[in-house]
Amino acid sequence: MGVQALEHIDVSRGDPMDKAHKNEGNVVETYAFGNTSIKICDDYIVTDERVDLILQKFHEVGWKIILSKEEP
């Protein structure tokens, strides 16, 4: 059985996370774990309203999952 890779969309920003759309921000710190590197940027500012909206969406999706497991 084959598996098809799907494009990953960033939940909070809604943009594709592939190399073609990758942009380098203002990197303030870099961590390396084996073959993985993590770059921390300070150029993406999120308003409190946006954070609240994202958390609300997570909450709604979480409850949908919980309620779907309770149904027979």
N, C-alpha and C positions, 0 to 999 in steps of 0.2 A: 504494500500500500504506500503510495507516494504522499508526501506532505508538501503543500504549497506555502511558501513564505509570504506573509502579508506585510505590507508597509506599516511600520509602527508610527502612530501619531501621538505626539506629546499631549497628555491629558490637560495640563494647565494652559498651554499656549495654543494647542490645536494645529500645530505645524508638523510636517513630516520630519522624522529624525533619521534621515539617510545622509550619506556623505555629500550628495549633490547640494543639499540644503544646509549643510553644516557651515557655520561661520564662527570665527574666532573672536571672542569678546575680549574685554580687558581682564586678562588672567591675573589674579592676585595671589593665588596659591596653587601648587600642583602636588598631587600625591601619586605614588606609583605602588601598585600591588601586583607583582609578577608581570604579566604582559599587559596589564590594564593601567591606564593613566587617567586620573580624574583631575580636571581643571576647574577651579573655582573662579567665577567671574563676578564682577560687581556692577556690570552694566545692564542688568535686567531688573528693573524696579517694578514691584507689584504693589498696587494699592490695597488698603485694608478691605475695601469693598470686593476687589477681585479675589482676595484670599478667602473671604466669607463665602463667595459664590462657589469657589472650588471645593471648600469644605462641605458646603451644602450638597453639592453634586455627589461627593464621596459618600456622604451620609445616606442620601436617597438610594444610590446604587447598592450600598451595603444592606439596607433594609430590604430591597427587592430580592437580594440573594438569600437573606435569612428567611423571608416569607415564602420564597419558592421552595425552600428545603422543608418547610413545615407542611406543604400541601401533599396529599397522597398521590 
